[in-house]
Amino acid sequence: MLNNSKPVRPELRERVLKIVQETGFQPNAIARSLVSKETRIIGVMVPDISNNFYSNLIYGIDSVISEYDYSMFLAISDEVVDKELKYLRLFKEKQIDGVIIASIHFLEGNIQTLQEIQVPLVVTGHDLPGYQIPTVNVNNVQASYDATAYLISQGHTKIACISGPLWDPPCGLDRMGGYRKAMRAHDLPIHEGFVVEGEFTAKSGYEAMRRICEEKIRPTAVFVATDLMAVGVLNYLYDHGIRVPEDISVMGFDNLELASLSRPMLTTVHNDPFMYGKAAAEQLLRQIRNEPVERMSTVPHHLVIRQTVSALLK
């Protein structure tokens, strides 16, 4: 009666509501979920809450699910496979209504556990060919191609690439692949010493740039697969008296807030995590309502030109 599920006489409703008000009664969520078969909880797993990309993605999810009276069960995996598996199993045990996953190690055990969850599921930041799991992602190959092609358009031919970790195919293989594709399309050689795998930290960007600068020849530009790593690149170059963009141009990826806070301000690829979260939540709620969903949703990208790329004087 309290949730208007059944018709009752007006006088009885008035008496019950008066008792509810006097006693401060609150419906028991567990008991209610047993009856309705709904928990009104969405599970969300991200690798790192301190990373501005994932915190903005979470805000995007919450902007949608809160409108429909859903709460969030947030799990932070720290990029540890065992924790990912633990949280996937926990989502299943808690019988939550749906799951959104960002950036996971897609190993055989994880894929099997995903398929066993048997609840509505959306994965962000990954493409999953061969699996009927809805995904939300940017076209990482095309976006990285566009970023590298812009550097080439500014006269750069010796271009380095710091990719994301290869266990994360979109930030690793796909963004490196876009760089390689652009270099080949413009008949430019790729010096393999200029291609370095990083992690999702500024520290790894710093270390990757150190390795690149130890090569016998130096690049005139570097494409970096995340803004956070690009900040590490800028710090290395500053510490070693290498001017940006006069000596080396730097291109990032993501357009996080820190891209406009760095000095010089970072030229980068706009890749909106808030829109990732919003699109993922909308896709998930459609599944919960048994409505048709897209197998793949693509978030648009564009270049944001700031201060870290300059034309190479001939």
N, C-alpha and C positions, 0 to 999 in steps of 0.2 A: 504493500500500500504506500510506503514512504517514497518509492520510486515510480509511482503511478503505473505499476504493472497490472493491477486489476481494479475494476470499478468497485467503489464502496459507497455506502450511504453518506450524505454530507454530514449528518450529525455524528456518525461514528468517526469520520475523518477528523472532525474538529476536536473530539475528545482525545483521540490518539495524539494529534499534533500538540495539544496542550500539555499532555504528559511528557512528550518528547522535549518540549521547551523547558518544563519545570525540572526534569531530571538531567538535562544536558546529554541525552542519549546520543551516541555516535554509532552508526552501523559498523559491524565487524567486517573488515575487508576480506578476511580469509573465508568467513562463512558465506559472504556474498559471492565470492569467486567460485565456491563449490556449487552454488545454485546456477549462476549465470554461465559457468565455464569460461569466464574471463578474469584475468588479474588486473587489467588496465595498466600493465607494466611492459615497457619496451627495453630489451637488453641492448646495450651499446658497448662494443669493445674497441678500444684504441690502443696504440702502442705506447703513447707518451703524452700525458696531459700538459707537460710543460712546454711542448712544441705548439707555437701559436697557430699552426695550421689545424691541428686536431682540436684545440679549444674552440676555434671558430666553427669547425665542423659540428661540434657538439651544440653550440648555440643555434646553428641552423636546424638541427634535429629538434631541439626543444621548442623552437619557434612554431613548429608545426604540431608536434604531439601534444603540447600543453593546451592548444585550442580544442582538442578533442578529449581532454580530461585523462590523458595518459601520463604516467610517471616514468622516470628513466632509472634503470639499473645499470650503473656505469662500471665497467671492468677495464683495468689498465694492465696490459700484458707485458710491458717493458721489453717487447720484442723477444720474449722467451717462449720457445715452443711449448714447453711443459705447462706454462701458465695459460697459453692460448687454449690448449686442450682442456685444462681444468675449468676454465670459464665457459667453454662451449658445453661441457657436460653439466655445469651448474645451471646454465640457461635452460637446459632440457629438464633438469630435476625440478626447477622452480616453476615449470609450466607457464612461462611468461608468454605473452601474446605474439611477440615478434622480435626479431633480432636484426641489428645493423652492425656490420663489421667493417672496420677500416684497417687496411694494411696488416695482413696476416701471412705467415709462412705457409704457402700452399703445398705442403707435403702430403703424402698419401694418407697419413693418420688424420690430419686436419680435414681433408676433403671427405673422408669416410665419416668423421664425426659430424661435419656440416650436414651431410645427407641424412644422418640418423636423427638430427634434431627434430625434424618433422613439424616445424613451425614456420610461418612466413619469415623470409630472410632476404636481406639486401646486402650486397657487398660494395663498398666504395673504394675507388682507387685501383681496382683490378678489372681486367677483362678475363672471363672464364669460358673460353670456347669449349664446347663439348659438355657443358653443364647447364642445366636449366635453372640457373640462379640469377635473378635480376642484378644488374650492376650499374653503378653510376661512376663515370670517369671522364677525364679530359682525353682528347686524342693526343697522347703523349708523344707519339712519333711525329705527328704533324707540327705540334707546338715546338718541339725541339728542332725540327727541320727549319721552321720559320725563324727561330732565334739564331741558329747558326747561319742561315741565309742572310739575315740582317748584318751579321758581322762581316760576311763576305762582301755584301753590298757596300760596306764602308772601307773596302780595300784590303781586308785582312785575308791572308792565305795560310799563315802558320797559326792554326787555331787549336788550342788544347780543349779537352773535355774531362770534367770531373763528374762521374755518374753517381747515382744513388747506389745503395748496396744491391748486388745482383740477386740476393734472395727475394728482393721486392721487384718483380719484373717491370712494372710500369716506370718506377723511378730509376731503375737500373738499366735493364736491357732496352726498354722502349726509348728512353731519353737518350741513351748512348746510340741507339739505332737511328734516331732522327738526326743526330749529329753526323753519323757516318753517311747517311743517305744524302744529306746536303753537301758534304764534302765530295762525294762521288759524282753527284749531279753537276757540280761545277768543276769537275776534273782536277781536284786538288788532292795532293798526297796527304795521307794520314801518318804522322810520326807516332808509332805505337807508344813511345815513351811519354807522349803527351796525353794519353788516355789512361786515367786513373780511377779506380773505384773508391768512392767515399762512403761515409755513413750519414746519418741524419743529424750531424752535429757541426758546430762551428770549428771545433777542435779537429775534426777529420778533414774539413776544408783547408785548414791551416797546414796540416801535414801533407795533404795531397799536393798543394801548391809548392811546398818545399821540394817534394820529389820531382815535380815538373821542372822547377828552376835548377835542379841539379843536372839536367840534361845538357849536352854540349851546345845545343842551340836553344834559343829561348823563343817561346811563342809571342805573338803580338796581341793575342786575344785568348780568352778562356771562357767556355760555356760551362756553367756550373748548374747541376740538376736540382738544387734547392737553394733558396735564399739564405737559409741558415748556414749552409756550407760556404756560400758566396761571401758572407761576412767574415768567415775564417780566412778566406782567400784575401780579402781586402786587408785584414789585420797582418797577414804574413807579408804582403807587399809593402805595407806601411813600415813594418818593423825593419825591413831590409832596404829601405830607401828607393823602392821601385814605384814610380809615380803612376797613378790611375787617373785618367785614361792615357796620359801622355806616353808612357812606356808600355803598358799592357792594359787593354780594354777588358772589362768583366761584364758578363751577362748572367743574370740569375734566373730563377724559375720559382713562381708561386705568387709574387707580389704581396708578401706579408707586410705587416705594418713596419717592421724593422727595415724594410727596403728603402722607405722614405726617411728613416731616421739615421741611417748610416751617412757618413761623409767620406767621399762624395756619395750622393744618393744613387742607389742601385738601379740600373736599367735591367728589366726583368720581363718575364712572361706572367701576365695576369691569369691566375688560376684560383677561382674563388671558393674557398673551403665552406663558407656559409651556404653557398648554392649547392655544393655537394650534399651537405647535411639536409638541407630543405628538400632537395629532389629525392634523396634516399628515404626520408620520412614519408613523403607523399606516396612513393612507390610501395612502401611497406603497408601503409594504411589501406591502400587499394587492395593489396593481397588479403589483409585481415577481413575486408568487406566482400571478399570473393569477386572483386572487379578485375577486368583485364589489366595487365601491366606490361610495360616494355621490357624486353629481354636486356637491352642495353640503352642507357640514357647517357648522352654526351653533354658535358658542361662546356660552354664556349670559352675560347681563350683569345687574348690579343697581347701585343707587345706594349710595354710601358717604357717610353724612352725618357731616361733621366740624365745622369752625369757620368756614368762609368764606361761609356763607349764613345770613342771618337774616331773620325775618319783617318785612315792611315795616309800620311802624306807621301806622294810618289816622288 
